[in-house]
């Protein structure tokens, strides 16, 4: 599994969350406090929005704690909306193309979870990606595939529903061709204006996801970045929060039980 965080609000330096908190993302990469994988050393990535509509990305395959360039870049880069991710592979290679976040146009996406038995149905999963988007299938993870499938299901017009339909389609395939757990999903995705964060599972064990209102914005994280009592709110399983203008709106994450258009 993986760990991630995101920020939306007044511009702030990336290292304030990625490095400087007691349980910062880099600290989580060495010793995650929540979840079954305490070490997340199979690469890392950043995505941030500045003056352009499209996000900028920086990724590498080193453990986050050992990358001097990450420290320099995070110390000198300030953004109003950014994402950061540290990876623990569930089977796919440690490569730059498999590091999150992923992007297409103005959208960025990062994921923590798995589709059970993904290696058993990779070819069929790739077939679910719309032809016009397949040139953007750079890696081999199910997370990247879910993102591209969601774009094909209308993510631009319906950011919650498009993602839910993609998750349902991949879960349907995992049930037909894969193994337990069929779907574990926690993710953040953004168009540079709105930030969405949601969690879901086909069983009772949705990956952890929290958010906190700060003075100048909202931070989302796989686990709390500090030990301040009563300030971190857990995103309910089966829900998505939409963050914009300092407000958090909760939506149901209705993953359809049956996807008749999925090819299994």
N, C-alpha and C positions, 0 to 999 in steps of 0.2 A: 504494500500500500504506500501512500505518499502523505506529505504534509504541504499545506499551502496557506497563503494569506492574501488579502486584497485591501486596498484603501480607496475610498472616494471622499472628496471634500476639498478643503483648502490645500494648495500645493504644499507638500512636505518631502523631505529627503527620504529616499528609500531606506537608507541604513537605520533610520529611527525605528523601523519595525523589523526589517530583515536581520539586523545585527544587534541593536542596542537594548532590546527588552530582555527581561530576566529569562523568559522562555521564547526568545526570538525565533524566527524561522531557522536560522543557522543553528541555534541551540537545539531545536527540534530535530534537525538533521542528524545530530549526534546522539540525542537522547529524548525521543518523543515520550511525553507523559501519558498519552491516550492512544489506544490502538495496539494491535498485535505486533507491529514492526517498529521497534525503537530506533533502528538505524535506517536512515534514508540517504544513501550514498551513491545512488546510480545516476547522478547528474542533477542539474538544477536549471532554472530558467526564470527570466524576468520579462514582463511586458508592461510598457507604460505609454500613456498618452500625453502629448505636449501640445504644440500648436497645430499639428496636422490631424486629419481625421483618422488616419491609420495608426495603429500602435507600432512602437519600436520594440524589438526583441533582442535579448542577449541570453544565450544558452551555452552550456558546456557539459562535458561528461565527468568532470572532476567532482568529488564531494564538495559541497558548498563551503565547508569549513576550511578547505585548503586552497581556495582560489583567490589569489591576491587581486586579480582584475575585478572580481565581484566586489571586494571591499572598496576599491578605488571608485568604481562606477557608482555603487550605491551611495557613497559618501558625497559625490558631486552631482548627482542627478535628483532633481526635485520634480514631482508630478502631482497633478490633481487626482489622477486615477491610475493605479498600478496594481499588478498582480505579481506574485512570486511563488515558486513551487520547488520543492525538493522531492526527488523521485526514489522510490523503492520498487524495483521492477517485480512484476508478477510473472515474468517469463520471457518477455521480449528483450532484445539485446540492449546493452548500454551504448547508446549512440546519440549524437546530437539531434537527429531527426525524431527520436523517441522521447526527447525531453519536452516537457510542457513549459509554458503555455503554447498553444497552437493558434494560428491566425489565418483569417481570410478577409480581405477588404478591411472594413472598420471593426470587424469582430475579433475578439480574442477569447480563448477558452482554456481552462485547466481542470483536471479531474483527479479524484482519488477514489479508487475502487477497482472493480473487475467484472467482466462477464465470464462466468465459470466455464472452463474448458475452451477458452478463446482460441488456443492453438489448434483445436479440432475443427474449427469452422471459419478459419481466416479467409479462405477464398470466397465463401458465400457472403461473409461480412463485407468484403471489398465490393461484391456485386451489388450491395445495397446503396453504395455511394453513387449519386447521380453522375452520369457520364461527363457533364460539363464541369463537375467539381473534382473529378478523379485526378487531374493534373496536380492537385494540391494534397494528394495523399503521399506525403514524403516518408513517413515512418511506418511502423507495423503494429502500433498499439490499438486496442479497442477504444481508448479514449479519443484519439484523433478521428477514428471512424465515426463514433457517436456524434462528434462535432460536425463533420461534413454531412452526415445523414440528416442532422437537425437543420442545417442550412437548406437542404433539399426539401424538408418538411415545413418550410416557411418561417424560419427563425427571424428573418427581418421583420415580418409583419406581426408575428406572434411569438415572442421570445420564450414564453413559458410553455405554451402549447406545442410549439415546434420541437423544443427539447424533450418534452414528455413523450411525444410520438416517436422520436428517435430512440429514446431509452426503451420504450415498449417494444419497438421492432427488434432491437438487439436482444432484449430479454426473451422474446418469443423464439428467436433463433437459438439462444443458449438452452432454452428448455427442450427444443427439438433435437439439438446436435451436441450440446455441451454437458457440463456437470454442475453440481452444486458448488458454491452458491451461484444461482443464475444471474443475479444482478446485485451489485453493491455500487452505489453511486453517490458521491458528493462532488459538487463542481461549482465553479464560478464562470460566468461568461458576461461579456460587456461589449456594447457598441460604441464605447467612448463617452457616452452620456449617462446611460443607466448601467448599473452593476446588478447582476442577478446571482444569487447563491442558493442552492437547493440540495436536499438529500433525500435518498430513497433506497429501499432494498426490497428484494423479492422475499426476504425473510425478516427476522426481527432485528437485524444487525446493520442498520444503516451507518455508514462512516460518520464520525463526529464532525460537527460544524457549529460554530459560535459566531456571534457578532457583538460589538460594543459601540455605543455612542460616545464619541469624544467631543471635546470642545469645538473642534473645527471640522468634524466629519465622522465617518463610520469606518471601523475596521472589521473585517471578516477573517476568521482564522479556523484552522482545523482543531485547534485547542487554544485556551486562554493564554495570552502572552504575559500575564502577570497573575499575582495572587490576591488582587483586590476583590473583596467579597461583594457579591450582589450586582456587579456591573456587566458581567458577561451573560448574554442571553443565548440559550441553545435553540438553534433552528429545529423545529419539529420534523420528524421523519414524515415524508409525504408532503413537504411544503417547500416553497421557494420564496425568498425575500427579494423584493425589488427596491434598490437603493438609488435615490435621486433627490437632489436638492436638500440633503440632510434628513430626509424622511425614509422610513422603512415600511414598506407595504408587504403584507404576507399574502401569498396566493397558495391555493391548493395545487399540488403537483400531481395532477390526475393522469397516471400512467394507464392507458387502456389495457384491459385484461386480454383482449383479442385483437390481433392485427391481421385481418384477412389479406392485406396487400403484401405481407411479408413473404418472401420466397424462402422456404426452408428445405 
